[in-house]
Amino acid sequence: MTQTIYGKTEGLKKQVLTQLEGIYELRADEGQLISQELALVLRDLSDAINREISLYIDRKGRVTAVAVGSDCHVELPGTDSRRSQNRLCGVACIHTHPSGAPRLSGVDLSALRDLRFDAMAAMAWETPQSEPLLSFGMITDLDEDQQPVLQEFGPFKMKDVAAMPFGNVVHTVEKILAKRSRNHNLAEGPERAMLISLAWGDTASRWSAQDSVEELAQLAETAGAEVVGKFVQSRPKPDPVFFIGKGKVQEMSLFAQQEDIDLCIFDDELSPAQQRNLERALGVRIIDRTGLILDIFAKRARTSEGKLQVELAQLQYMLPRIMGQGTSLSRLGGGIGTRGPGETKLEVDRRLINSRIAQLNRELREVEKHREITRGRRTRQQMPVAAIVGYTNAGKSTLINTLTNAGVLEEDKLFATLDPTSRALKLPSGVTVMMIDTVGLVRRLPHHLVEAFRSTLEEAAQSDIILNVCDASSDEARTHMQVTTDLLESLGCGDTPIITVLNKCDLLDETTLAQDFKACVRISAKNGTGIDELLNAIENNLPVRMKRVKILLPFAQAGLANEIRNKGTLIYEEYVAEGLSVEAVVDEALYAKLAKYECE
């Protein structure tokens, strides 16, 4: 390292210059602002020449520059250290005040602001033998205009300065600056999130907390967060105050500070009190699994029905989280303790939410009536209905696009599509089947969502065939299948024919999943593998056996032609000299009437 002495060196004896050059050989410990030994050398030299001495110390404790000034001023050398809006320059400036007090001047603070030093320190002493005192200033934050906020500390005795964890302080400051700078420009990056899952009771016997937190990570990434850390806490039961326990909260608080966490996501539904306690203890925003899924649903909803369902679920989730005195605030209650200036803001908010919930329920009932009318029309037309259900990201949207060219959004994210889609599918036999895509499922789907989307899920319950689509390439395939099966049972679909569709089989050389399920079809919705087998399976499970026929009806049997049009699927008809030539798909009862008119 070049041992250059900067500043006003004129008139200094060679012995003094040699001593100044020797400062380069001294070091502070890594993470120290300055060592006691180095401080005493500065005191002695500065007092001997009655001039200010300034030096730069990097974060490794090395002296990188030494400068000499007058008795009240020293010009600082330039620094080529990196610095930016959210970073400091990486060196601390320490200078002496041989004839003054250990306080920072306006010039010192300006240099701190402009050069973004890790610290600007001033050192002074009463007598040549007394212990030096030191004050230092730091950039500790950014204001609303993104300008540095300066703060001065001290004066401190040198032994106390040497013992300070200065490196940790600098690290924390840069985290704060980075956060403030990122918040100022939200396009700079996603929210940084840590995930916490609690393993307790018998929950882990069905699926491990580790598997659950991995799914939570996918949900968080779908919502647009950057997952920084994942944690699993084991307890006999949840803590009623902090859910994960006070000790774990302290650990998470330290991690949140070190990693500049914006958001903490819990893998379980928190009570309103637990959520408030955790926000106060961790100092970051807290959401639970339900809040995260609701956020994704709000982002993905496109149709008016989907938006109504999401808003209803959000309000039902929000209502108990409005802090207050509950029913004691009701203006209709009356009695002691309820009299006063009128409704509080809290009561008004609660009343507005309840009013909006009632309105949404009315609008959804109207949507459900319309759905029943549509369902009745399909029934009168004898159009079979096949519902596609399955775990989220199993490939349901890709499948319905492959079968019907529906144009549904396909994306490798959880809940890529939310709104139900209905499209007609013509089978090889000529029978038209209505295909209905339903909302994807996850483990522990919040009850708010199950209730809000019940009308949509009932499409599956009232369908003639159910296609249970599973991602065969997933390590959690069997668990995903069980989640879907449990929901279908809760909707009363036990008597409905269920075809298990193992999708994404092209990603596996061989799968043994097919051995576990009946009526199983292996496909790849993306490249079309196995689609013919799936269509045959749908035809074989139609509620009424259909038959494709070619007949020649005499003119006297025109009534049968009308019956074919009303009850069957007409493919072709033409008037010929002998009568009416018809090709159609009909059920067994109608075929019995037409069999004698069948032709080759």
PyMOL commands that set and color helices and strands:
alter all, ss='L'
color gray80, all
select helices_A, chain A and resi 14-25+36-49+106-115+158-163+166-184+186-188+203-206+209-223+246-258+272-282+289-300+304-321+326-329+345-380+396-404+447-452+454-461+477-490+505-507+513-516+531-540+555-567+588-597
alter helices_A, ss='H'
color red, helices_A
select strands_A, chain A and resi 5-7+53-58+63-68+91-96+119-124+133-142+148-157+192-199+226-234+263-266+285-288+385-390+421-426+432-437+465-471+498-503+520-522+546-553+569-576+579-587
alter strands_A, ss='S'
color yellow, strands_A
deselect
rebuild
show_as cartoon
